[in-house]
Amino acid sequence: MTADSTRRKPLIGLTGRRFRTELVKGSHPGYGQRLTDSFFSDFAERITRAGGVPVMLPYDADPAALGDWLSGVVITGGQDVHPRRWGGDEAVVSGIDPLADPSVHDPGRDEFEIALTRVALERRLPLLGVCRGMQVLNVALGGTLVPDLPVGPIKHLMSVGPVSDGDPEHGVTFDAGTIAQKVFGDRLVTNSWHHQAIDVCGDGLVVTGRTDDGVAESVELPGAPVLGVQWHPEWMVADDGALRWLVDAAVDRR
């Protein structure tokens, strides 16, 4: 290995959303039916700060080919995973075009992210699943989801944001000896913007952090560089270390 290759920064792939340009306020009407891909730049900033090179991944990219180039992957937050992917009730699915409303199910995104997740797992690429991304990780391994969390003592769908370290009662306790405990400590107060959660874990996946009401907030695949978190580390005011963990794991793999 040459000195130049050891100095190369790891490429960290970021998934995102796809929608029609007409949804962008102030866009030219002539572009209305064109499609655009987007991702929250907070991810790019945190990855760059940690020493990685963020790369936006469109749905059109071949997941297997991406596995040849990427050093790490972030499956980001957003829409719910379509229930047909995990055996949920399809009767509740909206018929709205996801490209015209980025808040509804997007089967194209599901297909791409699940395939990319499986490639990352097969090739042992460091992987971080964020919010929806943690649920995608579980579904990719055959797990199921809670379709809608009941109202309880812990508020999981916060109204404050988009940048927040969360409410004091939304504390997550982590199991000793896990990646999560090494990255976040024994307990961390986090933000929270989700109404679904992991129900039954997929093959090999284990819950390593929970809120006091028992909701899964972090998951891992023992022996692999894989971490899922139910909150949004890219929006934490105090950097929680999740994205630094990913970049460091990608460097170690190289």
Legacy VTK file of the C-alpha trace (Angstrom):
# vtk DataFile Version 3.0
C-alpha trace
ASCII
DATASET POLYDATA
POINTS 254 float
0.000 0.000 0.000
1.387 3.403 -0.969
1.567 6.441 1.282
-1.035 8.170 -0.917
-3.531 5.331 -0.500
-3.221 5.418 3.284
-3.960 9.158 3.251
-7.058 8.904 1.083
-10.179 9.885 2.969
-12.986 7.303 3.057
-15.964 7.743 0.741
-19.168 7.664 2.798
-22.349 7.107 0.817
-25.530 8.959 1.826
-29.013 7.964 0.746
-31.713 10.608 0.275
-35.097 11.429 -1.211
-36.432 11.930 -4.716
-39.290 14.294 -5.601
-40.659 16.536 -8.309
-39.031 19.955 -8.620
-42.463 21.640 -8.442
-42.301 21.060 -4.680
-39.355 23.445 -4.362
-40.611 26.930 -3.591
-39.513 29.434 -6.223
-38.481 26.847 -8.812
-39.149 27.625 -12.474
-42.500 26.157 -13.652
-40.768 24.641 -16.643
-38.868 22.322 -14.308
-41.949 21.256 -12.369
-42.165 17.678 -13.610
-38.433 17.046 -13.510
-37.112 14.953 -10.639
-34.514 15.992 -8.105
-32.576 14.078 -5.475
-31.838 15.633 -2.114
-30.258 14.953 1.242
-29.816 16.984 4.409
-26.488 18.775 4.232
-26.036 18.300 7.997
-24.863 14.771 7.198
-22.268 16.049 4.741
-20.983 18.615 7.215
-20.604 16.083 10.041
-18.952 13.482 7.819
-16.514 16.050 6.420
-15.684 17.279 9.907
-14.947 13.686 10.934
-12.518 13.233 8.049
-14.678 11.504 5.463
-15.891 12.431 1.980
-19.718 12.463 1.715
-21.214 11.109 -1.514
-24.893 11.434 -2.457
-26.351 8.165 -3.771
-29.216 8.267 -6.309
-31.649 5.355 -6.593
-30.311 4.649 -10.087
-26.891 3.584 -8.805
-26.170 -0.139 -8.743
-25.784 -1.141 -5.056
-23.268 -3.864 -5.920
-21.119 -1.399 -7.865
-21.328 1.087 -5.000
-19.967 -1.619 -2.748
-16.818 -1.653 -4.892
-16.111 2.011 -4.180
-17.609 3.056 -0.866
-15.855 2.788 2.493
-19.035 3.305 4.528
-22.775 3.869 4.170
-25.432 5.984 5.899
-29.060 4.992 5.392
-30.820 8.226 6.297
-34.212 9.155 7.718
-37.466 10.018 5.988
-40.589 8.188 4.913
-41.957 5.011 6.501
-40.848 1.743 4.943
-43.706 0.364 2.826
-45.552 -2.308 4.865
-45.339 -4.864 2.063
-41.616 -5.008 2.829
-42.183 -6.310 6.352
-45.657 -7.873 6.373
-47.597 -4.851 7.643
-51.123 -3.726 6.835
-51.163 -2.373 3.278
-54.707 -1.054 3.772
-53.277 2.053 5.451
-51.017 2.952 2.543
-51.733 6.267 0.820
-52.245 6.276 -2.934
-50.438 9.610 -3.280
-47.464 9.730 -5.646
-44.349 9.792 -3.421
-42.605 12.010 -5.969
-45.332 14.612 -5.453
-45.344 14.280 -1.653
-42.039 13.189 -0.087
-43.739 12.373 3.229
-45.500 9.223 1.913
-44.147 5.763 1.095
-41.571 5.558 -1.684
-41.206 1.963 -2.959
-38.270 2.991 -5.157
-36.358 4.255 -2.179
-37.217 1.123 -0.190
-35.877 -1.117 -2.946
-32.628 0.808 -3.316
-31.878 1.197 0.384
-32.682 -2.402 1.289
-30.456 -3.652 -1.544
-27.650 -1.266 -0.536
-27.950 -2.334 3.099
-27.586 -5.986 2.114
-24.524 -5.200 0.002
-22.946 -3.322 2.912
-23.630 -6.230 5.258
-22.261 -8.820 2.821
-19.069 -6.843 2.263
-18.732 -5.736 5.883
-18.856 -2.066 4.968
-19.367 0.069 8.068
-23.034 1.032 8.110
-25.025 3.578 10.092
-28.825 3.499 9.949
-30.494 6.725 11.061
-34.165 6.755 12.160
-35.879 5.263 9.078
-32.441 3.858 8.248
-32.416 1.820 11.448
-35.799 0.403 10.445
-34.541 -0.312 6.905
-31.651 -2.257 8.445
-34.093 -4.344 10.458
-36.385 -4.980 7.483
-33.423 -5.925 5.269
-32.640 -8.667 7.782
-36.226 -9.935 7.887
-37.461 -7.993 10.928
-40.806 -6.292 11.513
-41.933 -2.857 12.678
-44.437 -1.320 15.061
-46.699 0.536 12.565
-47.649 3.345 14.951
-46.358 3.775 18.489
-49.133 4.228 21.075
-49.175 7.383 23.163
-47.143 6.775 26.279
-44.939 8.394 28.921
-42.100 9.112 26.473
-42.683 11.471 23.553
-41.115 10.003 20.407
-42.546 12.404 17.828
-41.260 15.760 19.049
-42.587 19.079 17.822
-39.334 20.987 18.377
-36.565 21.080 15.820
-35.097 20.605 13.368
-31.896 20.930 15.404
-32.281 19.694 18.933
-30.727 17.505 21.590
-34.195 16.420 22.649
-36.303 16.620 25.772
-34.739 15.569 29.101
-37.163 12.659 29.472
-36.065 11.175 26.129
-32.998 9.464 27.497
-31.583 6.291 25.967
-29.783 3.721 28.117
-27.217 1.506 26.390
-26.049 -2.035 27.151
-22.511 -2.401 28.452
-19.831 -3.554 26.035
-21.736 -2.561 22.896
-20.713 -0.191 20.109
-23.448 2.170 21.260
-22.179 2.245 24.833
-18.628 2.887 23.649
-19.763 5.744 21.370
-22.503 7.370 23.477
-21.722 6.353 27.043
-24.141 4.654 29.423
-26.996 7.071 28.753
-27.709 9.844 26.230
-30.527 12.377 25.881
-31.494 12.475 22.207
-33.917 14.112 19.807
-36.735 12.000 18.368
-38.891 12.224 15.228
-40.462 8.833 14.636
-43.862 7.199 15.031
-42.753 3.695 14.030
-40.181 1.488 15.724
-38.559 -1.925 15.587
-40.835 -4.745 16.717
-39.200 -8.122 16.040
-35.482 -7.917 15.259
-34.181 -9.292 11.978
-31.671 -12.104 11.692
-28.719 -11.486 14.024
-29.729 -7.936 14.947
-29.893 -7.053 18.647
-31.298 -4.061 20.500
-28.529 -2.335 22.456
-30.290 0.844 23.632
-33.815 1.686 24.790
-35.796 4.558 26.216
-37.428 4.000 29.610
-40.660 2.862 27.925
-38.830 -0.011 26.236
-38.760 1.371 22.676
-35.674 0.256 20.740
-33.371 3.224 20.104
-30.158 1.527 18.986
-29.392 -1.804 17.324
-26.250 -3.646 16.320
-25.068 -6.743 14.496
-22.544 -8.307 16.901
-19.126 -8.739 15.350
-19.863 -6.364 12.459
-19.365 -2.580 12.014
-23.110 -1.958 12.020
-25.047 0.532 14.132
-28.632 1.762 13.931
-29.948 4.726 15.911
-33.569 5.852 16.090
-32.742 9.523 16.603
-31.069 12.030 14.248
-27.357 12.433 15.083
-26.945 14.913 12.232
-29.256 17.324 14.123
-27.820 16.931 17.592
-26.415 20.253 18.795
-23.789 18.445 20.847
-22.158 15.994 18.404
-23.082 12.556 19.747
-20.265 10.813 17.870
-22.336 8.527 15.601
-20.982 9.881 12.332
-17.452 10.072 13.715
-17.785 6.407 14.637
-18.763 5.587 11.054
-15.855 7.498 9.501
-13.374 5.967 11.975
-14.734 2.468 11.220
-14.359 3.163 7.490
-10.750 4.280 7.993
-9.990 1.177 10.063
-11.469 -1.049 7.355
-9.230 0.574 4.715
LINES 1 255
254 0 1 2 3 4 5 6 7 8 9 10 11 12 13 14 15 16 17 18 19 20 21 22 23 24 25 26 27 28 29 30 31 32 33 34 35 36 37 38 39 40 41 42 43 44 45 46 47 48 49 50 51 52 53 54 55 56 57 58 59 60 61 62 63 64 65 66 67 68 69 70 71 72 73 74 75 76 77 78 79 80 81 82 83 84 85 86 87 88 89 90 91 92 93 94 95 96 97 98 99 100 101 102 103 104 105 106 107 108 109 110 111 112 113 114 115 116 117 118 119 120 121 122 123 124 125 126 127 128 129 130 131 132 133 134 135 136 137 138 139 140 141 142 143 144 145 146 147 148 149 150 151 152 153 154 155 156 157 158 159 160 161 162 163 164 165 166 167 168 169 170 171 172 173 174 175 176 177 178 179 180 181 182 183 184 185 186 187 188 189 190 191 192 193 194 195 196 197 198 199 200 201 202 203 204 205 206 207 208 209 210 211 212 213 214 215 216 217 218 219 220 221 222 223 224 225 226 227 228 229 230 231 232 233 234 235 236 237 238 239 240 241 242 243 244 245 246 247 248 249 250 251 252 253
